[in-house]
Amino acid sequence: MGHGRGRLRALIEVNARGEGPDVAQEVGLRWEEVSSASAFLVGIESHPPEFVLLSLGKEGVDEELVRRIAEAVSAEDGSVLLSAPRPSLEWAVLARRLSGGSLLSEPLSREELFTELEYRLEEPEGVRIADGEVAPEGSGLVGSGAAMMEIVRAVARVGDSSATVLLTGESGTGKELVARALHWSSPRRDGPFVAINCAAVPEPLLESEFFGHERGAFTGAVGRKRGRFERADGGTLFLDEVGDMSLVLQAKLLRTLEEREVERVGSEKGLPVDVRIVAATNRILRERVVEGSFRDDLFHRLAVAELHLPPLRERMEDLEELVVHFASLFSERYGRSVRGVGEGAFRRLRAHHWPGNVRELRNVVDRAVLNCRGGWIREGDLKLNGDVSALSPGGGTNEIGGYSPNTSLEEVERDHIARVLDHTDGVMQAAAEILGIHRNTLTRKVERYGLRSDEGGRQ
Amino acid sequence: MKPPTVDEIRELLPEVDSIGPLVERLLTTARPDRSRRWSTSGELQTIGSRLVDLPRVARELPLLLDEVRTHLERTYGESMAALEALAREDPETSAEHLLRAAEAERSFGRMREAGAFTEAAVRLTHRFRERGRATAVLIEGARAARAEGRWRDAEARYREASRIATAIGDAPSAARAAVGLGNLAVDRGLWQLALERYRGAERWVKTAREPLSERWHLPLNRSIVAREQGRLRDAEKELERARALAPLGEAEVGAVLGNAHGQVLRARERTEEAELAFRDALELSSGADARVTIASNLADALLAQGKDHEAERVAREAEDEAVRGSVVPRLPEVYSLLGRVAEARGHADAFVFFERALELAEQRKLPRLERARVLEAYAEHLRRSGEEEAAEARTARAIRIYRALGYDSAVQRLEGANDSRRSR
């Protein structure tokens, strides 16, 4: 849709139209005003206009009518704009749901209407999401680049056995997805897939989560509990972040793997288990073996086969596929009609460093779908860089401009430096250049804020 | 040097009063471990794994010491004044000083100490010659007892305050006591009793000459009761009344009413509208406590729409607000919510949040009601995860606490659910 070709059909009181006709003309739309709801419906289904503007204050306009018109118009890629003399929550929600935009207040103001129209008029260059393209949740490994193809081949090669597999790679690269793919491609596919995160579960609970417990084994052990090993019997047990386990538990895990039986806490009776282990770590486990914090024998037992998952920045050829995959997934989930992703958005996504890999991308697209107006995800819908903490699962506030209004300047500075360092992967010189300060000044600030101490040699 | 975690700080430093403010300050500076930001375990982080900003606390130490000094001067001063008044055989003034000391403790974030000063003031009321001056002290004492979940003490104090106020025709105090009694009935889920008590309060509010905040609190509270009873249209009407009577232009009042509106919409399963109402309320609110409540409600509304990432982000904001704003007692509630979010996102280890919530309730000696609520939420999570035996055990513990507190409707609700499960 381009300038100068469209129609805007409006049903609005004369005294509420404000600057509507002028703005329409300015952006190249023909303002067609009708006086009643029945007149408005004439021809709307056979020749839907590019834009309809419905005033919720006009007699005969109700939710049913709005829905009917929205269906007809959006089937032809058109847009519905809603206005109201007294905005209410109910109508604001309807406007967001049906038009993907805000409820315009009456009389129509130049600024509000202009923003809404401009945003929708320009269909950006980019990638259109095919009609009916619905990505099933967790549909598996997405991407057809060389690196992903190598992973797919490796999964096919290793999956069809019971060998223990160690998955390595940065956080968010999709290790659990690969573990599931290994499970599904193995003869155990009809058995259970059970996962546990060894770094998330507090140490005192981890043993009983692994092996289960008998009633009364310790305070709080109110009933008998089956551990994850037992629950995974006949299937696959995925041990995520295995490198964070204590040495004591490592010894117990090793014994279980060697003897192929578990002892519930509080019991001396061994229970045989048939479990395939897939372990994962975002640490360099060999280094931990050398420094003595990870058992050498356990490492070799876990790493019978080793698969490395590349970070997203090393497989950017898959970015487009991933974005389209997540965009269709979330627009389906939220009932939004996202039709495509603009080139500007892609440019921004390609320029990002992706410290959180595919998990970060998924979160970014999730929010972009929620922010999206007018059917296309654009650059402005993306929360990246400065907003990183707001998207991170680990938390952080994001209010005005990414910070709480209670935040001190010092805290903002500290956070911003940390973000820039993340962006440059800890390279001080690059961070100093972005921040526009001397490297020594940055070093002093980094020390003062206790941000990092491990990148001293990285220039 | 890796900054220490909150867990490590708690393990290292003994629980002694003298460094209490320091430990609290360390806690408020704690931030999520950025190195785990994008890992699975990062999604399951709680306050214990947050990293404490030691250099910042070290820099701010002189300021903290100043604050401690000012605070001690206030509490010491009020304590001395209380003693001197008592020596003059003026227990009424003595109690007022103790209440001021309580207020000083409260504003310093020391709720238990505030409660102890209030208790001391309440004990003095037996020696009051001017009984009329006892009502304010008793009402404060009742509020403190209610906040700690000691409902029986709260009830006795409100009753006594009501008796005295009625006898001397002190309408504002009688209204406050009657509203307090109504609120206690709400806490225990005794809806009809609550409405009856609010009706009594209404009569006193009409009698009072001065403007009372109870005037708009009453329809607001009745709206809550109506919502709990499932009378959602009535809940909206009462809320409209509250809106009409509330002071205009006060942001915090707008936040309270907006939050209540969101809750009614949520109960009506109009979750998108509820989301917008909570967002508006959040923009209006500034107090950490209120912001945690509203953000939690917003996260819940988002979760109900399947927007689990957004729900997580907002729940994490609530967590952050609770930590920075020193309203740690609200964290168990936030962690129960994050547990539900993690469950919705298919985390096998979502139970970690509930375990942490229980641990926190224990560690911070939070009111038992808080523990019961977490146990109930935990049991629901375990039940959905197919761990029926563990769920039953936690439900039984929750029932024991509710019963001990006299929260009969909760006991009936949980026992009823147990019975229907067994009969299936």
Boltz contact constraints between the chains, C-beta under 6 A:
constraints:
  - contact:
      token1: [A, 89]
      token2: [B, 273]
      max_distance: 6.0
  - contact:
      token1: [A, 89]
      token2: [B, 276]
      max_distance: 6.0
  - contact:
      token1: [A, 89]
      token2: [B, 277]
      max_distance: 6.0
  - contact:
      token1: [A, 90]
      token2: [B, 273]
      max_distance: 6.0
  - contact:
      token1: [A, 92]
      token2: [B, 276]
      max_distance: 6.0
  - contact:
      token1: [A, 93]
      token2: [B, 272]
      max_distance: 6.0
  - contact:
      token1: [A, 93]
      token2: [B, 273]
      max_distance: 6.0
  - contact:
      token1: [A, 171]
      token2: [B, 38]
      max_distance: 6.0
  - contact:
      token1: [A, 171]
      token2: [B, 39]
      max_distance: 6.0
  - contact:
      token1: [A, 172]
      token2: [B, 38]
      max_distance: 6.0
  - contact:
      token1: [A, 195]
      token2: [B, 348]
      max_distance: 6.0
  - contact:
      token1: [A, 197]
      token2: [B, 40]
      max_distance: 6.0
  - contact:
      token1: [A, 197]
      token2: [B, 41]
      max_distance: 6.0
  - contact:
      token1: [A, 197]
      token2: [B, 349]
      max_distance: 6.0
  - contact:
      token1: [A, 199]
      token2: [B, 41]
      max_distance: 6.0
  - contact:
      token1: [A, 200]
      token2: [B, 41]
      max_distance: 6.0
  - contact:
      token1: [A, 200]
      token2: [B, 44]
      max_distance: 6.0
  - contact:
      token1: [A, 200]
      token2: [B, 349]
      max_distance: 6.0
  - contact:
      token1: [A, 200]
      token2: [B, 352]
      max_distance: 6.0
  - contact:
      token1: [A, 201]
      token2: [B, 349]
      max_distance: 6.0
  - contact:
      token1: [A, 201]
      token2: [B, 352]
      max_distance: 6.0
  - contact:
      token1: [A, 222]
      token2: [B, 393]
      max_distance: 6.0
  - contact:
      token1: [A, 223]
      token2: [B, 389]
      max_distance: 6.0
  - contact:
      token1: [A, 223]
      token2: [B, 390]
      max_distance: 6.0
  - contact:
      token1: [A, 223]
      token2: [B, 393]
      max_distance: 6.0
  - contact:
      token1: [A, 240]
      token2: [B, 40]
      max_distance: 6.0
  - contact:
      token1: [A, 241]
      token2: [B, 41]
      max_distance: 6.0
  - contact:
      token1: [A, 282]
      token2: [B, 39]
      max_distance: 6.0
  - contact:
      token1: [A, 333]
      token2: [B, 306]
      max_distance: 6.0
  - contact:
      token1: [A, 356]
      token2: [B, 38]
      max_distance: 6.0
  - contact:
      token1: [A, 359]
      token2: [B, 38]
      max_distance: 6.0
  - contact:
      token1: [A, 360]
      token2: [B, 38]
      max_distance: 6.0
  - contact:
      token1: [A, 363]
      token2: [B, 309]
      max_distance: 6.0
  - contact:
      token1: [A, 366]
      token2: [B, 309]
      max_distance: 6.0
  - contact:
      token1: [A, 392]
      token2: [B, 37]
      max_distance: 6.0
  - contact:
      token1: [A, 393]
      token2: [B, 42]
      max_distance: 6.0
  - contact:
      token1: [A, 393]
      token2: [B, 43]
      max_distance: 6.0
  - contact:
      token1: [A, 394]
      token2: [B, 32]
      max_distance: 6.0
  - contact:
      token1: [A, 394]
      token2: [B, 37]
      max_distance: 6.0
  - contact:
      token1: [A, 394]
      token2: [B, 42]
      max_distance: 6.0
  - contact:
      token1: [A, 394]
      token2: [B, 45]
      max_distance: 6.0
  - contact:
      token1: [A, 395]
      token2: [B, 32]
      max_distance: 6.0
  - contact:
      token1: [A, 395]
      token2: [B, 316]
      max_distance: 6.0
  - contact:
      token1: [A, 395]
      token2: [B, 319]
      max_distance: 6.0
  - contact:
      token1: [A, 395]
      token2: [B, 320]
      max_distance: 6.0
  - contact:
      token1: [A, 397]
      token2: [B, 317]
      max_distance: 6.0
  - contact:
      token1: [A, 397]
      token2: [B, 320]
      max_distance: 6.0
  - contact:
      token1: [A, 450]
      token2: [B, 3]
      max_distance: 6.0
  - contact:
      token1: [A, 450]
      token2: [B, 55]
      max_distance: 6.0
  - contact:
      token1: [A, 453]
      token2: [B, 1]
      max_distance: 6.0
